[in-house]
Every structure is written in C-alpha cells, then in structure tokens.
Amino acid sequence: MACIFVIWGLQAIRTRRIELHKKLMLWATFFSGIFLVGYITRHILGSEVKFQGVGFWRPLYFTILITHMILAVVNLPLVIVSVIFGLKNRIETHKKWVRFTAPIWLYVSSTGVIIYLMLFHLF
C-alpha cells in the first residue's frame, strides 16, 4: 500500500502539486508505520512462517528477504528525517535526503509485497 502512495507522491511533486505530494507522502508514512507496528507485534507474539519453496525459488526468496530487511532498517531513519525536513519546509535539505530515501523506500515496500506473495500465496 505504501509503495502506491510513494509512487503517486513522486508523480505529484514532478508535476509541482506540492500539497498533494505532502498528503500522499504522509499517507505512505502512515501505512508504513502501521505495517511496522503490526510486523513487530506479530514477531513479538511468536508467529513464524517458514518459506516452503524449493530449487531456484529458495535462494531468490532469501536474497530478496535479506536485502529487504537490511534496507528496511536503513530506510526507517531516512524516512523520518526526510519527512521532518519536508514538514519544516527545508526543501533543499529535504531534496538531498529523498534522493536516497525514495528509491530505497520503493524497493523496501515493493519487495515486502513480493515476500508476502512468495510466502503466503505462491508456496
């Protein structure tokens, strides 16, 4: 869900619709935060699902999972700082941060969907 709002938010800023961009990116942040709380809660409660794929799919899954996890940890402070700079209208600093934040955020949110599909629907 967050990746859709990120994509729409990036499109909005390219077309200079700043208020729409702000709203969409705040929605993306909200949905990412809700997911993070749910994910952490699920793991604290001990719910574990093992990947059932074999052959080619197994190393592919774990490659996606490992890169997703590393970049998700990196992305959290990047998103927080980027949002703060944006809300404080420190636009030039915000632009510098989002050059790194946006592609990582898109990767993390899209690979999260891929991981979910591979874990619960494909295998």
Secondary structure, DSSP 8 states (H G I E B T S, - for coil): -HHHHHHHHHHHHHTT-HHHHHHHHHHHHHHHHHHHHHHHHHHHTT--------TTHHHHHHHHHHHHHHHHHHHHHHHHHHHHHHHTT-HHHHHHHHHHHHHHHHHHHHHHHHHHHIIIII-
